[in-house]
Amino acid sequence: NPKCKAMKKENGGLFLKAKIEYSVENNAKENALKNGVECTFELNTADKLTEQFDFVMANILHNVLVEIMPDLKKILKPDGILVLSGILDEKAPIVINAVNKCKLRIIKQDKINQWVGLTVKGDKLCQQQ
């Protein structure tokens, strides 16, 4: 599984999960400081996380998204939002199938050139099963 960093906004309890490469960690911390956001960064993989989050973002190639979709669902709060990007247009059906298989709902699909992004919503009823 790809490495992930967790960014937690301390004031207000807003959580953000995003894949952040090792080489940009300092840049992410500097940006948080410049924007007045106190953050805690934690290196982990989605399958090892036990907390659930309101918002999860994964910008990874389609084959990795398919592989980790159950883990992404696990860390998404039942009514949370999941943003998936880094998907080539011709590979989007494969990711959409994985989203549907995990009983998540696609609420928006965006396309820029050959790239597709999906906004997915957790489903309280399906996640309680």
C-alpha angles and dihedrals in degrees: 000000000000119000116258134194123212119219116193121190103217099202110066099009096257112158127203126186116193137160106248121180118229090246094061099044093101091047091052091050091049091050091050090051092048089052094048094245119141108217138183114207120205127180112223145125123251092245091058097050118102100182123088122225138206091223131028126178127191121182100181136123118283097254092055092046090054092048095049099036093105089051091048090051090049093056094042116094112241092258096030131125124245120193116199121190141155089073119143112226094243091051096049094095090059092054092043089054090052090049091051092045089057089051095243123141125236107220099172138017122195129187129195114178106308095343127095129198125193128201109205130188126211116236116225094204096048095044093054092059 
